[in-house]
């Protein structure tokens, strides 16, 4: 299979939403694209009982269906001062005040925790760095299944930068980094077998480092400049393509219209 080279000239642009004239109560099948989407229902659904599905098949199904996923490049330090770095794609924001983020890791089959996971428990803090297109391969190199205590920083080509609060380094190339302290861990245990397969990390964000050239005039991060990268299925990554804006409805402003639509639908 021939794969074209990466397009470094691609830019994120804002467009209208898929159906700019959509109104309350309007079905999906009212646009050409919507009708094509609905037509796929003729193939039916395949239903998976997770208790009876093979672990590997279940993993493939979930990482391909729950996508795209943001990526946390987590840098830690152990009690002897040895630093470690590793990417996690089971990652997201949990709360903004206090600022809390989450990510999870699988336990290794041999029972040993990843170095990054062990380091996060030592109360020295860690940094969570957002991935961008220019250094995605650098970050991917740190996911290698190296032996314990191997320094993934040494093969990454990334640069350590001192944090202001935690002892671990942040990634200088990352335009958005967070200094974090461990907030809480939750071990994920299978409700039937009792097997402990993964752990959810909740991290309290203490400091945020943002490159000035990434910020808009209103203080938000410019998506087109940040160029964040996401994980898809298997070994696939994704970039942000075109974006569109849809305002969140306000009941105070929309109630009359909604009530009118409901009356119309009820009369049919």
BELRA-V363983 format. One line per field, one symbol per residue. ss: DSSP state (A for helix, B for strand, O for the rest). phi: phi as a letter, one per 40 degrees, with the letter a starting at -180 (. if undefined). burial: # if it has 9 or more other C-alpha atoms within 8 Angstrom, else .. Layout:
# BELRA-V363983
ss=???
phi=???
burial=???
This chain:
# BELRA-V363983
ss=OOOOOOOOOOOOOBBOOOOOOOOOOOOAAAOAAAAAAAAAAAAOOOOOOOOOOOAAAAAAAAAAAOOOBBOBBBBBBOOOOOBBBBBBOOBBBBBBOOBBBBBBBBOOOOOOOOAAAAAAOOOOOBBBBBOBAAAAAAAAAOOOOOOOOOOOAAAAOOOBBOOOOOOOOBBOOOOBBBBBBBBBBBBBBOOOOOOBBBBBBBBBBBBBBBOAAABOOOOOBOAAAAOBBBBOOOOOBBBOOOBBOOOOOOAAAAAAAAAAAAAAAAAO
phi=.cbcccccccbcbcbccdbcbdbdgcccccbdcccccccccccgbbbbcccbcddcccccccccccacbcbbccbbacccgccbaacbbcaacbabaccbbbabbcccdcgccdddccccccgbgabbbccbdcbccccccccdcccdgcccdcbcgcbcbcccbccccccccccabbcbbccabbccbccbcgccbabcbbbcccbbbbccccccccgcccdcccfcbbcbcfbcbbbcccbabbcccbddcbdccccccccccccc
burial=...........#................#....##.##..............#....#.#..##..#.##########....#########.......#######.#.......######.#.##########.##.#####.........##..#.#....#..#######.##########.#.####.....#############.#...##......#...########...####..#..........#...#..##......
